[in-house]
């Protein structure tokens, strides 16, 4: 009986058994960090600032007034597979400068809706290239925007595309 008690006490003091609760705790902490990291990465973009990586100055009064001179025409959607065999939705369109001023930068906001006309995806992207090339009065420029993750709830209708940011020469 004495040997049995000594063997049980020796097993309790064994370092291999003491590691199990520590390993389980470390696993839980790593899982929580992974979930937090995934959540932060899945945040939707905040607009052209997030896309360009730098702050975009707010539009001046004259830029807001001139923004209506830019038109979006010829919107067409297509689907393709990327190199990871994932479906990508591609929007092709033209931006037309119908005014009499040069535009040095422009961004559009694209909104995909569901069957109840609720916005399920909203993204803002620059359309004059990187770095932006000036759009002269009367000029038309084609642009293409790819969307990797359009929600399944999208109603498969053409999204709303609006000019939401422009920059005029100062």
N, C-alpha and C positions, 0 to 999 in steps of 0.2 A: 504494500500500500504506500509505503514511504517512497519507493521508486516511482510509482505512478504520479504522485504529487510533485516530485522533483522534475519528472519529465514534462508535466503540464506547465510548471513554472518556467522551465527552460524554454518551452515553445512560446510562451507569452513574451518572454524577453528577447526572442529571436528578431534580429533586425529585418529579416525578409518580410515578416508580418507587419512590422511598423511602417513599411513603405507603402502598403496598399492604401490606407486612408489618404496619405500624402499624394499619391498618384491620382486617386479619384478626384481629389480637390483640384489638382492642377488641370485635369481634363475638363472639369466644369468651368474653371476660369478661362481656359483657352476657347472653349465653346462659346462663352459669353462674349469674348473679344471678337471672335469670328462673326457672330451675329451682329454685333455693333458695327464692325467694319463693313459688312455687306449692306446694312441699312444705310450707312453714310454714302456708299458708292451708288446706291440705287436712287438717291435724291434726284428729282428732275432738275434740269438746268434752270438757272434764274434769268436767262435771256442772253442777249448778245455779249454781256460782260463775261458770263461763264464760258461762252463759246470762244471768244477772242482771247481770254486770259488777261484782259486789262480793262480798266474802267472806261466806260463810254460816257462822254459828257452829255448832260441833258440837252435836249434840243432847244434852240433859241426860238423866239416868237416867229421870226422869219422862216426858220426851218420847218416849224409846225405848219405854217401857212403854205409853204412850197411842197410839203409832202403829198398833198392832193394832186400835184402835177405829175407824180410818178404813178404809172398804171402797171398792173400785172396782167399779162395776156398769154394766151396759148397754154394754159395749165394742162398738163397731161401726166397721168400716173402710170407707172409700170412696176412689175415685180421681177426680182432677180435673186439668184442665190449667191451668197458671198463665198469666200474660200473655205469657210467652216460649214458650208452647206446649210446656212440659215437663210430664211427668206428676208429680203430687204425690199422696202417700198421706196421707189424713186419718184420724186416730183421734178418734172422739167417744166420750165416756164420762161417767159421773157419779161424783163422790166423795161418800160418805155418812159423816157424823159420827155413829157409833152409840154414842158415849160420852156423858159428862156434862160435858165441858169445852169451852170455846171453843178454836178453832184459829185462829191469826193468820196462818200461812203453811204451805203444804204443797207438796211436790214429789213427782213420780212418776218412776220409771225404767222406760222402755219398752225391751224387748229383742226384736229380730227374730232368728229362727234360720234355719238352712239345713236341707237334707234330712237332715243327720247330727246335728241338734239342737245345732249349734255357733252361738254368738251371732255374727251378722254385722253387727249395728248395735245400739248401746246409747246411749240419750240420756236425760238427766234434765231435766225441765222443771217449772216452777211451774204449779199448777193453780187457784189462787185469784185469779187476775187480777193486773194490774199497775197500781197497787200492790195487794198482796194484800188482799182483803176478808175479814173474819172469818167463819168457818164455825161457826155456833152448834150446840149439841147437838141431834141429831135432824135437822139440816138436810142437804139434798142440793143439790149444785151441779154443773151440767153444765160440761164443759170440752172443748176441741178442740185437738189438736196436729197440725201439718202437718209432713211429712217430705219434703224435696225430693229426697233421694238415698238411697232404700232400695236396697241392692245387689240385682243380678239373681239372686244365689244364694239370696235369701230363699225359704223354702218355701211362701209364700203362705198360711200359717196365721196365726191370730190371735196377735199378740205377747203376751208376758208383761208385765203392767202391775202394778207394786208401789209402794206408798207408801214412800219412802226418806228423806224429810226432813219434819219438822213443827216448828212453833214454837208453844208455848203462851204465853199472857200471863204476864208475870212479876210 
